Amino acid sequence: MTSLPFDLIGDRAAASPLSSAEIQRYARHLIMPEVAMTGQSRLKASRVLCIGAGGLGSPLALYLAAAGVGTIGLVDFDVVDVSNLQRQIIHATPDVGRPKIDSAQEKLQALNPDLVVRRFEYPITSENALEIFADFDVIVDGTDNFPTRYLVNDACVLLGKPNVYGSIFRFDGQASVFFPPHGPCYRCLYPEPPPPDLVPNCAEGGVLGILPGVIGVIQATETVKLILGVGKPLIGRLMLYDALDMSFREMKVRKNPKCPICGPNPTITSLIDYQEFCGVRGVETVPESTGPGDAEITPLELKARIDRGDRPFILDVRNPEEIEICRISGSTVIPLPELPKRLGELDQSVPMVVHCKSGMRSAKAIALMKEAGFDRLSNLKGGILAWIKDVDPSLPSY
């Protein structure tokens, strides 16, 4: 057994003796020398903040509750959607429409009635992160966007808290533990965020439903090891998982001596505007108009034009897999990755309505087409999801 060079719990474990019922519940832990009575008391005394009650947060929180972590903080302000159920196993069909934090708390306390759940039903921001994180021993990042990842990293570094990181996309997952000064931080691995228009999220690119279970359980394992003070955590190591190949690889992550927050001469000494840092501008907008018809059109406006015989050319830039799910009748499909090489198939003189799932990829397509000389373009506001909602609910949503 390896002892770690830090103690996250301190003397709190001594003040958390186990009851007879807890000894029975955690019997399989107590006979392990790496845990035993002392380790289980440490788990009981521990406080873990889980950011997100979705794909990663579901297995993470469930296993931490089962392991005997005494206090779990839940950060989530979303509601359960039916599309979540493919991977977010803490929620069930009857929970659709409920706040995720309600559903998650209910399942966790059904699993472990002694668990204390602290609720944060609002976003983590630069204004509240330090105050929230200060009360927890370990911060576990189950988010799916870069602004929050950088925010979580910076808050953890400033407070000296371990950041148990995980991310998922399609068949690939990553996990690590960022914990300066014992190892590098997230900025050492990713000094700059990628351009926002080059990074599809799981809603656009998809994710294997089982994948967050694998990565979330790894995050839970690393959290328990940190609390117990045993083993070799993923500090300074990035674990890469490929579900298609069923392979695990490891990449060393070294401290960056020029890191702006954990380096010897930090330039970041307080939390910043992470939306601006990551180039996120908030509500998606279409590039400014450069010609007639180059604007935004609602599904109802498009339907009215079609009904009066003024049907524009409808260009669908979604991927083939999405076309199999649903499609606006009469639309022409050119997936966004193919569009640069297929612009010659389109007539610049014809008014066009461009759409995707929700409006982001079609905005990128319009920007690309404008550079090529197209000037009679409209973006379908809200994409095909809005079309289904407002015009044709007979089409399946996804």
QUIMOCOR-V110721 format. One record per residue. N is the residue number from 1. PHI is phi in radians with two decimals (* if undefined). BURIAL is b if it has 24 or more other ideal C-beta (glycine too) atoms within 12 Angstrom, else e. Layout:
n=N phi=PHI burial=BURIAL
n=N phi=PHI burial=BURIAL
This chain:
n=1 phi=* burial=e
n=2 phi=-1.74 burial=e
n=3 phi=-1.56 burial=e
n=4 phi=-1.49 burial=b
n=5 phi=-1.44 burial=e
n=6 phi=-2.77 burial=b
n=7 phi=-2.30 burial=e
n=8 phi=-1.41 burial=b
n=9 phi=-1.80 burial=b
n=10 phi=1.15 burial=e
n=11 phi=-1.43 burial=e
n=12 phi=-1.13 burial=e
n=13 phi=-1.08 burial=b
n=14 phi=-1.13 burial=e
n=15 phi=-1.58 burial=e
n=16 phi=-2.21 burial=b
n=17 phi=-1.15 burial=e
n=18 phi=-1.55 burial=b
n=19 phi=-1.40 burial=e
n=20 phi=-1.05 burial=e
n=21 phi=-1.14 burial=e
n=22 phi=-1.22 burial=b
n=23 phi=-1.07 burial=e
n=24 phi=-1.19 burial=e
n=25 phi=-1.09 burial=b
n=26 phi=-1.80 burial=b
n=27 phi=-0.97 burial=e
n=28 phi=-1.23 burial=e
n=29 phi=-1.33 burial=b
n=30 phi=-1.16 burial=e
n=31 phi=-1.57 burial=e
n=32 phi=-1.64 burial=e
n=33 phi=-1.08 burial=e
n=34 phi=-1.25 burial=e
n=35 phi=-1.97 burial=b
n=36 phi=0.98 burial=e
n=37 phi=-1.11 burial=b
n=38 phi=-1.12 burial=b
n=39 phi=-1.13 burial=b
n=40 phi=-1.17 burial=b
n=41 phi=-1.15 burial=b
n=42 phi=-1.13 burial=b
n=43 phi=-1.08 burial=b
n=44 phi=-1.09 burial=b
n=45 phi=-1.45 burial=b
n=46 phi=-1.39 burial=b
n=47 phi=-2.30 burial=b
n=48 phi=-2.09 burial=b
n=49 phi=-1.77 burial=b
n=50 phi=-1.79 burial=b
n=51 phi=-1.63 burial=b
n=52 phi=1.91 burial=b
n=53 phi=-2.06 burial=b
n=54 phi=-1.92 burial=b
n=55 phi=-1.06 burial=b
n=56 phi=-1.31 burial=b
n=57 phi=-1.13 burial=b
n=58 phi=-1.12 burial=b
n=59 phi=-1.16 burial=b
n=60 phi=-1.00 burial=b
n=61 phi=-1.16 burial=b
n=62 phi=-1.07 burial=b
n=63 phi=-1.29 burial=b
n=64 phi=-1.17 burial=b
n=65 phi=-1.11 burial=b
n=66 phi=-1.14 burial=b
n=67 phi=-1.27 burial=b
n=68 phi=1.81 burial=b
n=69 phi=-1.02 burial=b
n=70 phi=-1.30 burial=b
n=71 phi=-2.32 burial=b
n=72 phi=-2.10 burial=b
n=73 phi=-1.61 burial=b
n=74 phi=-2.01 burial=b
n=75 phi=-1.94 burial=b
n=76 phi=-2.93 burial=b
n=77 phi=-2.30 burial=e
n=78 phi=-1.76 burial=b
n=79 phi=-1.96 burial=e
n=80 phi=-1.28 burial=b
n=81 phi=-1.93 burial=b
n=82 phi=-1.05 burial=e
n=83 phi=-1.23 burial=b
n=84 phi=-1.27 burial=b
n=85 phi=-1.20 burial=e
n=86 phi=-1.16 burial=e
n=87 phi=-2.52 burial=b
n=88 phi=-1.62 burial=b
n=89 phi=-1.29 burial=b
n=90 phi=-1.37 burial=b
n=91 phi=-1.89 burial=b
n=92 phi=-2.30 burial=e
n=93 phi=-0.94 burial=e
n=94 phi=-1.11 burial=e
n=95 phi=-1.49 burial=b
n=96 phi=-0.98 burial=e
n=97 phi=1.64 burial=e
n=98 phi=-1.46 burial=b
n=99 phi=-1.04 burial=b
n=100 phi=-1.04 burial=b
n=101 phi=-1.18 burial=b
n=102 phi=-1.19 burial=b
n=103 phi=-1.07 burial=b
n=104 phi=-1.13 burial=b
n=105 phi=-1.05 burial=b
n=106 phi=-1.06 burial=b
n=107 phi=-1.21 burial=b
n=108 phi=-1.15 burial=b
n=109 phi=-1.37 burial=e
n=110 phi=-1.23 burial=e
n=111 phi=-1.26 burial=b
n=112 phi=-2.44 burial=b
n=113 phi=-1.09 burial=e
n=114 phi=-1.43 burial=b
n=115 phi=-1.18 burial=b
n=116 phi=-1.69 burial=b
n=117 phi=-1.90 burial=b
n=118 phi=-1.84 burial=e
n=119 phi=-1.79 burial=b
n=120 phi=-2.30 burial=b
n=121 phi=-1.62 burial=e
n=122 phi=-2.82 burial=e
n=123 phi=-1.19 burial=b
n=124 phi=-1.34 burial=b
n=125 phi=-2.29 burial=b
n=126 phi=-1.12 burial=b
n=127 phi=-1.43 burial=e
n=128 phi=-2.05 burial=e
n=129 phi=-1.07 burial=b
n=130 phi=-1.10 burial=b
n=131 phi=-1.14 burial=e
n=132 phi=-1.22 burial=b
n=133 phi=-1.14 burial=b
n=134 phi=-1.01 burial=e
n=135 phi=-1.53 burial=e
n=136 phi=-2.08 burial=b
n=137 phi=-1.50 burial=b
n=138 phi=-2.31 burial=b
n=139 phi=-1.91 burial=b
n=140 phi=-2.01 burial=b
n=141 phi=-1.63 burial=b
n=142 phi=-1.95 burial=b
n=143 phi=-1.52 burial=b
n=144 phi=-2.29 burial=b
n=145 phi=-2.50 burial=b
n=146 phi=-1.23 burial=b
n=147 phi=-0.98 burial=b
n=148 phi=-1.23 burial=b
n=149 phi=-1.08 burial=b
n=150 phi=-1.19 burial=b
n=151 phi=-1.09 burial=b
n=152 phi=-1.05 burial=b
n=153 phi=-1.01 burial=b
n=154 phi=-1.14 burial=b
n=155 phi=-1.11 burial=b
n=156 phi=-1.13 burial=b
n=157 phi=-1.11 burial=b
n=158 phi=-1.11 burial=b
n=159 phi=-1.69 burial=b
n=160 phi=1.26 burial=b
n=161 phi=-1.81 burial=b
n=162 phi=-1.27 burial=b
n=163 phi=-2.00 burial=b
n=164 phi=-1.58 burial=b
n=165 phi=-1.77 burial=b
n=166 phi=-2.62 burial=b
n=167 phi=-2.59 burial=b
n=168 phi=-2.46 burial=b
n=169 phi=-2.87 burial=b
n=170 phi=0.96 burial=b
n=171 phi=-1.91 burial=b
n=172 phi=-2.01 burial=b
n=173 phi=-2.41 burial=b
n=174 phi=-2.34 burial=b
n=175 phi=-2.67 burial=b
n=176 phi=-2.84 burial=b
n=177 phi=-2.19 burial=b
n=178 phi=-1.81 burial=b
n=179 phi=-2.71 burial=b
n=180 phi=-1.08 burial=b
n=181 phi=-1.57 burial=e
n=182 phi=-1.36 burial=b
n=183 phi=-3.05 burial=b
n=184 phi=-1.28 burial=b
n=185 phi=-1.94 burial=b
n=186 phi=-1.04 burial=b
n=187 phi=-1.19 burial=b
n=188 phi=-1.14 burial=b
n=189 phi=-1.42 burial=b
n=190 phi=-2.18 burial=b
n=191 phi=-1.05 burial=e
n=192 phi=-2.26 burial=e
n=193 phi=-1.24 burial=b
n=194 phi=-1.24 burial=e
n=195 phi=-0.99 burial=e
n=196 phi=-1.06 burial=b
n=197 phi=-1.44 burial=e
n=198 phi=-1.85 burial=e
n=199 phi=-2.07 burial=b
n=200 phi=-1.27 burial=b
n=201 phi=-1.66 burial=b
n=202 phi=-1.13 burial=b
n=203 phi=-1.16 burial=b
n=204 phi=-1.59 burial=b
n=205 phi=-1.68 burial=b
n=206 phi=1.53 burial=b
n=207 phi=-2.71 burial=b
n=208 phi=-1.08 burial=b
n=209 phi=-1.02 burial=e
n=210 phi=-1.40 burial=b
n=211 phi=-0.97 burial=b
n=212 phi=-1.09 burial=b
n=213 phi=-1.11 burial=b
n=214 phi=-1.13 burial=b
n=215 phi=-1.23 burial=b
n=216 phi=-1.08 burial=b
n=217 phi=-1.20 burial=b
n=218 phi=-1.11 burial=b
n=219 phi=-1.07 burial=b
n=220 phi=-1.11 burial=b
n=221 phi=-1.09 burial=b
n=222 phi=-1.11 burial=b
n=223 phi=-1.11 burial=b
n=224 phi=-1.12 burial=b
n=225 phi=-1.08 burial=b
n=226 phi=-1.09 burial=b
n=227 phi=-1.17 burial=b
n=228 phi=-1.26 burial=b
n=229 phi=1.34 burial=b
n=230 phi=-2.26 burial=b
n=231 phi=1.38 burial=e
n=232 phi=-2.10 burial=e
n=233 phi=-1.25 burial=b
n=234 phi=-1.39 burial=b
n=235 phi=-1.36 burial=b
n=236 phi=1.35 burial=b
n=237 phi=-2.38 burial=b
n=238 phi=-1.92 burial=b
n=239 phi=-1.57 burial=b
n=240 phi=-1.99 burial=b
n=241 phi=-2.08 burial=b
n=242 phi=-2.04 burial=e
n=243 phi=-1.23 burial=e
n=244 phi=-1.15 burial=e
n=245 phi=-1.57 burial=e
n=246 phi=0.87 burial=e
n=247 phi=-2.28 burial=e
n=248 phi=-2.04 burial=e
n=249 phi=-2.20 burial=e
n=250 phi=-2.24 burial=e
n=251 phi=-2.14 burial=e
n=252 phi=-1.26 burial=e
n=253 phi=-2.07 burial=b
n=254 phi=-1.81 burial=e
n=255 phi=-1.11 burial=b
n=256 phi=-1.56 burial=b
n=257 phi=-1.11 burial=e
n=258 phi=-1.84 burial=e
n=259 phi=-1.02 burial=b
n=260 phi=-1.27 burial=b
n=261 phi=-2.16 burial=b
n=262 phi=-1.93 burial=b
n=263 phi=-1.34 burial=e
n=264 phi=-1.20 burial=e
n=265 phi=-2.24 burial=e
n=266 phi=-1.16 burial=e
n=267 phi=-1.82 burial=e
n=268 phi=-1.78 burial=b
n=269 phi=-2.08 burial=e
n=270 phi=-2.66 burial=e
n=271 phi=-1.26 burial=b
n=272 phi=-1.98 burial=b
n=273 phi=-1.50 burial=e
n=274 phi=-1.41 burial=b
n=275 phi=-1.11 burial=e
n=276 phi=-1.17 burial=e
n=277 phi=-1.02 burial=b
n=278 phi=-1.59 burial=b
n=279 phi=1.31 burial=e
n=280 phi=-1.58 burial=b
n=281 phi=-1.86 burial=e
n=282 phi=1.51 burial=e
n=283 phi=-1.12 burial=e
n=284 phi=-1.15 burial=b
n=285 phi=-2.27 burial=e
n=286 phi=-1.57 burial=b
n=287 phi=-0.93 burial=b
n=288 phi=-1.02 burial=e
n=289 phi=-1.15 burial=e
n=290 phi=-2.17 burial=e
n=291 phi=-2.97 burial=e
n=292 phi=-1.09 burial=e
n=293 phi=1.46 burial=b
n=294 phi=-1.49 burial=b
n=295 phi=-2.77 burial=b
n=296 phi=-2.05 burial=b
n=297 phi=-2.27 burial=b
n=298 phi=-1.46 burial=b
n=299 phi=-1.00 burial=b
n=300 phi=-1.17 burial=e
n=301 phi=-1.15 burial=b
n=302 phi=-1.12 burial=b
n=303 phi=-1.07 burial=b
n=304 phi=-1.10 burial=e
n=305 phi=-1.11 burial=e
n=306 phi=-1.09 burial=b
n=307 phi=-1.14 burial=e
n=308 phi=-1.64 burial=e
n=309 phi=1.50 burial=e
n=310 phi=-1.78 burial=e
n=311 phi=-1.39 burial=e
n=312 phi=-1.40 burial=b
n=313 phi=-1.28 burial=b
n=314 phi=-1.85 burial=b
n=315 phi=-1.88 burial=b
n=316 phi=-1.79 burial=b
n=317 phi=-1.82 burial=b
n=318 phi=-1.35 burial=b
n=319 phi=-1.41 burial=b
n=320 phi=-0.98 burial=e
n=321 phi=-1.08 burial=e
n=322 phi=-1.29 burial=b
n=323 phi=-1.09 burial=e
n=324 phi=-1.13 burial=e
n=325 phi=-1.37 burial=e
n=326 phi=-2.83 burial=b
n=327 phi=-2.80 burial=b
n=328 phi=-1.33 burial=b
n=329 phi=-0.98 burial=e
n=330 phi=1.48 burial=e
n=331 phi=-1.35 burial=b
n=332 phi=-1.82 burial=b
n=333 phi=-1.85 burial=b
n=334 phi=-2.38 burial=b
n=335 phi=-0.97 burial=b
n=336 phi=-0.90 burial=b
n=337 phi=-1.08 burial=e
n=338 phi=-1.58 burial=e
n=339 phi=-1.04 burial=b
n=340 phi=-0.98 burial=e
n=341 phi=-1.52 burial=e
n=342 phi=-2.05 burial=e
n=343 phi=-1.07 burial=e
n=344 phi=-1.14 burial=e
n=345 phi=-1.40 burial=e
n=346 phi=-1.86 burial=b
n=347 phi=-1.67 burial=e
n=348 phi=-1.14 burial=e
n=349 phi=-1.43 burial=e
n=350 phi=-1.66 burial=e
n=351 phi=-1.08 burial=b
n=352 phi=-2.26 burial=b
n=353 phi=-1.92 burial=b
n=354 phi=-1.82 burial=b
n=355 phi=-2.55 burial=b
n=356 phi=-2.37 burial=b
n=357 phi=-1.31 burial=b
n=358 phi=-2.35 burial=b
n=359 phi=2.16 burial=b
n=360 phi=-1.32 burial=b
n=361 phi=-1.17 burial=b
n=362 phi=-1.18 burial=b
n=363 phi=-1.12 burial=b
n=364 phi=-1.12 burial=b
n=365 phi=-1.08 burial=b
n=366 phi=-1.12 burial=b
n=367 phi=-1.07 burial=b
n=368 phi=-1.13 burial=b
n=369 phi=-1.19 burial=b
n=370 phi=-1.11 burial=b
n=371 phi=-1.11 burial=e
n=372 phi=-1.57 burial=e
n=373 phi=1.85 burial=e
n=374 phi=-1.28 burial=b
n=375 phi=-2.42 burial=b
n=376 phi=-2.11 burial=b
n=377 phi=-2.14 burial=b
n=378 phi=-2.32 burial=b
n=379 phi=-1.70 burial=b
n=380 phi=-1.27 burial=b
n=381 phi=-1.10 burial=b
n=382 phi=1.43 burial=b
n=383 phi=1.12 burial=b
n=384 phi=-1.19 burial=b
n=385 phi=-1.10 burial=b
n=386 phi=-1.23 burial=b
n=387 phi=-1.04 burial=b
n=388 phi=-1.11 burial=b
n=389 phi=-1.19 burial=e
n=390 phi=-1.73 burial=e
n=391 phi=-2.10 burial=b
n=392 phi=-2.32 burial=e
n=393 phi=-1.19 burial=e
n=394 phi=-1.27 burial=e
n=395 phi=-1.32 burial=e
n=396 phi=-1.25 burial=e
n=397 phi=-1.63 burial=b
n=398 phi=-2.67 burial=b
